[in-house]
């Protein structure tokens, strides 16, 4: 067998992903227009600032509320905020 006729086979190091069943924690919103959505940010501000700016630009009809801390722990929503909000986006960067 000539050198150019060699065939090499290798396995994908990522392996084979087994299918999983997903269980949502809450139903999805039909539409986010007019909804109140909190962005809870913790950690370094670099990515979070861009994320907040992009979401507000792409979805101007959403009532965005932001809670920020540049420590390692996220700022929890108060009981009143949890009752009135429609969704939460949690962003943690370190």
VEXFITOR-718369 format. One record per residue: residue in three letters; x, z, y of N, C-alpha, C in turn; residue number from 1. Coordinates in pm, whole numbers, padded with zeros to 5 digits. Layout:
("Ala"; (X; Z; Y); (X; Z; Y); (X; Z; Y); NUM)
...
// end
This chain:
("Unk"; (00084; 00000; -00117); (00000; 00000; 00000); (00089; 00000; 00123); 1)
("Unk"; (00061; -00090; 00213); (00140; -00102; 00335); (00106; 00012; 00431); 2)
("Unk"; (00198; 00042; 00523); (00179; 00151; 00620); (00054; 00132; 00705); 3)
("Unk"; (00023; 00010; 00743); (-00093; -00016; 00830); (-00226; -00004; 00754); 4)
("Unk"; (-00223; -00002; 00620); (-00345; 00008; 00542); (-00387; 00153; 00514); 5)
("Unk"; (-00309; 00250; 00560); (-00342; 00389; 00534); (-00466; 00429; 00614); 6)
("Unk"; (-00550; 00506; 00551); (-00671; 00559; 00616); (-00661; 00711; 00614); 7)
("Unk"; (-00680; 00770; 00730); (-00674; 00916; 00739); (-00815; 00968; 00763); 8)
("Unk"; (-00850; 01075; 00694); (-00980; 01139; 00712); (-00957; 01281; 00761); 9)
("Unk"; (-01041; 01325; 00853); (-01028; 01462; 00900); (-01167; 01521; 00921); 10)
("Unk"; (-01175; 01653; 00921); (-01300; 01722; 00943); (-01314; 01757; 01092); 11)
("Unk"; (-01435; 01758; 01139); (-01461; 01799; 01276); (-01437; 01949; 01285); 12)
("Unk"; (-01348; 01995; 01373); (-01320; 02140; 01380); (-01439; 02221; 01433); 13)
("Unk"; (-01535; 02156; 01497); (-01652; 02227; 01547); (-01747; 02264; 01434); 14)
("Unk"; (-01735; 02199; 01323); (-01820; 02230; 01209); (-01956; 02164; 01221); 15)
("Unk"; (-02048; 02208; 01138); (-02183; 02153; 01137); (-02278; 02261; 01184); 16)
("Unk"; (-02351; 02235; 01289); (-02446; 02332; 01344); (-02573; 02332; 01262); 17)
("Unk"; (-02611; 02448; 01214); (-02736; 02461; 01141); (-02851; 02468; 01239); 18)
("Unk"; (-02966; 02408; 01210); (-03078; 02415; 01302); (-03128; 02559; 01317); 19)
("Unk"; (-03169; 02593; 01438); (-03221; 02727; 01464); (-03360; 02717; 01525); 20)
("Unk"; (-03437; 02821; 01507); (-03571; 02826; 01564); (-03566; 02907; 01693); 21)
("Unk"; (-03621; 02852; 01801); (-03619; 02918; 01931); (-03748; 02993; 01955); 22)
("Unk"; (-03738; 03110; 02018); (-03853; 03190; 02055); (-03845; 03220; 02204); 23)
("Unk"; (-03926; 03157; 02287); (-03918; 03182; 02431); (-03962; 03324; 02465); 24)
("Unk"; (-03901; 03380; 02569); (-03939; 03514; 02614); (-04065; 03510; 02699); 25)
("Unk"; (-04091; 03396; 02761); (-04210; 03381; 02847); (-04249; 03234; 02844); 26)
("Unk"; (-04375; 03204; 02871); (-04416; 03063; 02875); (-04352; 02990; 02993); 27)
("Unk"; (-04328; 02863; 02976); (-04271; 02783; 03085); (-04374; 02761; 03193); 28)
("Unk"; (-04327; 02749; 03317); (-04415; 02720; 03429); (-04455; 02573; 03423); 29)
("Unk"; (-04582; 02541; 03453); (-04625; 02402; 03457); (-04554; 02328; 03569); 30)
("Unk"; (-04547; 02389; 03684); (-04481; 02332; 03801); (-04418; 02446; 03879); 31)
("Unk"; (-04304; 02421; 03941); (-04241; 02527; 04018); (-04273; 02517; 04168); 32)
("Unk"; (-04344; 02413; 04208); (-04380; 02399; 04350); (-04466; 02516; 04393); 33)
("Unk"; (-04427; 02582; 04502); (-04502; 02693; 04556); (-04477; 02825; 04485); 34)
("Unk"; (-04394; 02826; 04383); (-04367; 02949; 04309); (-04258; 03031; 04378); 35)
("Unk"; (-04254; 03159; 04347); (-04149; 03248; 04397); (-04049; 03269; 04285); 36)
("Unk"; (-03925; 03227; 04309); (-03820; 03236; 04208); (-03701; 03312; 04267); 37)
("Unk"; (-03658; 03415; 04196); (-03541; 03491; 04238); (-03416; 03432; 04174); 38)
("Unk"; (-03309; 03426; 04254); (-03177; 03393; 04202); (-03098; 03523; 04210); 39)
("Unk"; (-03065; 03580; 04096); (-02990; 03706; 04091); (-02846; 03671; 04058); 40)
("Unk"; (-02756; 03696; 04152); (-02616; 03653; 04137); (-02523; 03773; 04128); 41)
("Unk"; (-02427; 03765; 04037); (-02324; 03868; 04023); (-02191; 03800; 03995); 42)
("Unk"; (-02085; 03859; 04044); (-01952; 03806; 04018); (-01898; 03726; 04134); 43)
("Unk"; (-01805; 03638; 04107); (-01738; 03559; 04210); (-01836; 03468; 04284); 44)
("Unk"; (-01822; 03455; 04416); (-01919; 03377; 04493); (-01901; 03226; 04486); 45)
("Unk"; (-01788; 03175; 04440); (-01760; 03032; 04450); (-01865; 02943; 04385); 46)
("Unk"; (-01898; 02964; 04260); (-01996; 02882; 04190); (-02138; 02918; 04234); 47)
("Unk"; (-02162; 03046; 04256); (-02295; 03092; 04295); (-02343; 03032; 04427); 48)
("Unk"; (-02253; 03020; 04523); (-02290; 02963; 04653); (-02334; 02818; 04636); 49)
("Unk"; (-02260; 02743; 04558); (-02295; 02602; 04534); (-02425; 02590; 04456); 50)
("Unk"; (-02447; 02679; 04358); (-02570; 02677; 04279); (-02691; 02704; 04368); 51)
("Unk"; (-02681; 02806; 04452); (-02793; 02840; 04541); (-02823; 02725; 04638); 52)
("Unk"; (-02721; 02668; 04695); (-02739; 02557; 04789); (-02804; 02437; 04721); 53)
("Unk"; (-02761; 02404; 04601); (-02813; 02289; 04527); (-02959; 02309; 04487); 54)
("Unk"; (-02992; 02428; 04437); (-03130; 02456; 04397); (-03225; 02447; 04516); 55)
("Unk"; (-03184; 02504; 04630); (-03268; 02501; 04749); (-03284; 02358; 04802); 56)
("Unk"; (-03181; 02275; 04789); (-03190; 02136; 04834); (-03276; 02052; 04739); 57)
("Unk"; (-03261; 02072; 04607); (-03334; 01993; 04509); (-03481; 02033; 04496); 58)
("Unk"; (-03512; 02159; 04525); (-03648; 02210; 04509); (-03693; 02280; 04637); 59)
("Unk"; (-03718; 02204; 04744); (-03752; 02265; 04873); (-03889; 02331; 04876); 60)
("Unk"; (-03978; 02297; 04783); (-04113; 02355; 04783); (-04121; 02488; 04711); 61)
("Unk"; (-04009; 02538; 04663); (-04004; 02667; 04595); (-03970; 02776; 04696); 62)
("Unk"; (-04034; 02891; 04684); (-04004; 03006; 04768); (-03888; 03082; 04703); 63)
("Unk"; (-03764; 03048; 04744); (-03644; 03106; 04683); (-03614; 03242; 04743); 64)
("Unk"; (-03583; 03340; 04661); (-03537; 03472; 04702); (-03403; 03494; 04632); 65)
("Unk"; (-03307; 03554; 04704); (-03174; 03570; 04648); (-03132; 03717; 04653); 66)
("Unk"; (-03076; 03764; 04542); (-03014; 03897; 04535); (-02870; 03874; 04493); 67)
("Unk"; (-02777; 03923; 04574); (-02635; 03898; 04546); (-02557; 04028; 04537); 68)
("Unk"; (-02460; 04029; 04449); (-02357; 04131; 04446); (-02231; 04064; 04395); 69)
("Unk"; (-02119; 04100; 04451); (-01994; 04040; 04404); (-01916; 04141; 04321); 70)
("Unk"; (-01993; 04224; 04250); (-01936; 04316; 04153); (-01971; 04261; 04015); 71)
("Unk"; (-01934; 04331; 03911); (-01958; 04279; 03775); (-02101; 04298; 03728); 72)
("Unk"; (-02176; 04391; 03785); (-02313; 04416; 03741); (-02413; 04341; 03829); 73)
("Unk"; (-02512; 04281; 03769); (-02617; 04210; 03843); (-02707; 04310; 03915); 74)
("Unk"; (-02769; 04265; 04024); (-02862; 04349; 04098); (-02999; 04336; 04031); 75)
("Unk"; (-03053; 04445; 03978); (-03183; 04435; 03911); (-03296; 04418; 04012); 76)
("Unk"; (-03402; 04355; 03970); (-03521; 04343; 04053); (-03597; 04474; 04050); 77)
("Unk"; (-03659; 04507; 04163); (-03740; 04628; 04168); (-03870; 04604; 04091); 78)
("Unk"; (-03943; 04711; 04068); (-04072; 04699; 03998); (-04166; 04606; 04075); 79)
("Unk"; (-04171; 04619; 04208); (-04258; 04534; 04290); (-04215; 04388; 04282); 80)
("Unk"; (-04084; 04362; 04287); (-04034; 04224; 04277); (-04068; 04164; 04141); 81)
("Unk"; (-04059; 04243; 04036); (-04091; 04193; 03902); (-04239; 04158; 03889); 82)
("Unk"; (-04324; 04229; 03962); (-04467; 04201; 03955); (-04504; 04074; 04030); 83)
("Unk"; (-04431; 04042; 04138); (-04471; 03931; 04225); (-04396; 03801; 04198); 84)
("Unk"; (-04284; 03806; 04128); (-04206; 03683; 04107); (-04260; 03601; 03990); 85)
("Unk"; (-04239; 03471; 03998); (-04281; 03381; 03890); (-04170; 03352; 03791); 86)
("Unk"; (-04044; 03361; 03836); (-03930; 03332; 03749); (-03804; 03393; 03807); 87)
("Unk"; (-03700; 03406; 03723); (-03571; 03459; 03765); (-03462; 03371; 03706); 88)
("Unk"; (-03363; 03338; 03790); (-03242; 03270; 03742); (-03130; 03370; 03756); 89)
("Unk"; (-03066; 03405; 03644); (-02957; 03503; 03645); (-02826; 03426; 03638); 90)
("Unk"; (-02740; 03448; 03736); (-02611; 03381; 03740); (-02500; 03486; 03741); 91)
("Unk"; (-02411; 03481; 03642); (-02300; 03576; 03635); (-02171; 03496; 03622); 92)
("Unk"; (-02079; 03519; 03715); (-01950; 03447; 03713); (-01840; 03549; 03733); 93)
("Unk"; (-01734; 03540; 03653); (-01619; 03626; 03678); (-01492; 03555; 03641); 94)
// end
